[in-house]
Amino acid sequence: MIATPDQRLDALRGPAPRMHHNARTLAALENNPRCMLRAVLDASGSDKAAIAAHTGYQAPFGQSSFALARGNVFETMVKANGCAELLRVLRETLQLTLPEVGYQDLNDVGGDGRAESRHARTTHLLTAAARGHGSDTLYDHPMLRLVVGGHPVFLEPDLVAFRVDDRFHVVEIKSFPIVDDQAAPAQVRAATTHACAYIIALRAMLAASGIGPESVSDTIVLIAPKDFTNRPTGAFVDARKQVATLTRQLERIQRIGDLVELLPEGLTFDLAADDTGRPQRPAQELAEALDQVPATYYPECLNHCEMAFYCRSRARADGSLDVLGSAVREQLGGVDTVTMALGLARGTLTPNDDQVEMAVALRHAARLRVELHNSPGAAGAAS
Ligand code: SF4
């Protein structure tokens, strides 16, 4: 009997409980859209952290407890007294006209904190607001839901959605500083990729009631500490491109059956855990299974994927230039591996017609490196 895509995905995961997507895992899809290994691990609900750990490549992943605590303190301060500080930033810093403000706390529904109840309440209030009913402007911790690969995912935005000029806007409150109106691009990108998942979920929720996507802005409001103080400031971030990329990735998950068909028959990432949850599968056998699925490692994986240390080691063993990042890969057009680049630089490899210019540049760079290394200043610095 031919297995359905869902049965194949279940077999990939084995009997372990399915890991569900969250805003972070959805955002990671946008970060490395070409990676097939990540796509099948996520679609099968496999536990990437456990798999990485069992192969010996556990990644210290996630925010430090210090950063989390700092983030929570800052968020609480911004949201205190019905989001008074947030309103100040929206009005004074971002010059938004918010004449009257109604605040809705959606952390629970009359003491009921279940995701389903909160989602129903969120849907009711935001749909009514989109239709022009009600006077609420700020919605604290709305509970959103997306169907990803046929499985419902609850997304609890660590955010406020606010409504101005008949459009909802997603607010992300982050604790990294905005210094002289600039924030670290990598941190801004990480923050906005999470918000993109919320924008898509909000649009999906409203679409179910026949309300168009234009009712949710794809400009994100970023709230963060000003300079090195605790005083919040704000900035608009245009997330159109990221929303479009993530939307395409979510559509790709719907077609995961096409990818799964390409995998070898009988492939599984099952850890064969015993009654105590301890994996019994030989680590080498698991690694061999993982190696049968193409992965597109690049250094940014270290910021968003539990498999990063494993995939980096694999890419190094393959001699892939991807370990050096996309900028280096682009610079070394026509050169496929680190071994090839070193061979051309040392003159031990004869370049083909397409590599002649690159070989000259690499040999020149190698000469400069040797000269620098042998210069008196370098010797003095080293001693
Ligand atoms: S770390 Fe590995 S599995 Fe994760 S996205 Fe990067 S290449 Fe893919």
Boltz pocket constraint, residues with backbone or C-beta under 6 A from the ligand:
constraints:
  - pocket:
      binder: B
      contacts: [[A, 32], [A, 35], [A, 36], [A, 37], [A, 38], [A, 295], [A, 296], [A, 297], [A, 298], [A, 301], [A, 302], [A, 305], [A, 306], [A, 307], [A, 308], [A, 309], [A, 311]]
      max_distance: 6.0
